[in-house]
Amino acid sequence: MKEKLPAFLFMLAIPLSIVLYLKVEAASGSEMVALLSAVACYLVVFFLLALFFNSRAKDADGKAVSALDNLFAEKKTKAELAREQILRKQKELEAQKASENKPNS
């Protein structure tokens, strides 16, 4: 489904460009300006879809990841996760040592 999403979104640009064409033609009275605005709408949608769905970024496993995945999902590498676990353990040990070193009142 994720591979088909850009095609569906691009198909939604069809009614958008028709509405844009009609509105611009009514406002300006020029068919050429309306046609250029409809084509510009297609180009904007195309470039936005290319930006979000056609990235060459790689994740930790070497698989291609889209820019959309990078925007909405924070991916951590195995090294980052291991580093966080080590820091958490160190803090626990320091807290344990501090509680053992406190004199009992």
Sequence and secondary structure as in RCSB ss.txt:
>XXXX:A:sequence
MKEKLPAFLFMLAIPLSIVLYLKVEAASGSEMVALLSAVACYLVVFFLLALFFNSRAKDADGKAVSALDNLFAEK
KTKAELAREQILRKQKELEAQKASENKPNS
>XXXX:A:secstr
 TTTHHHHHHHHHHHHHHHHHHHHHHHH  HHHHHHHHHHHHHHHHHHHHHHH   EE TTS EE HHHHHH   
  HHHHHHHHHHHHHHHHHHHHHHHHS   
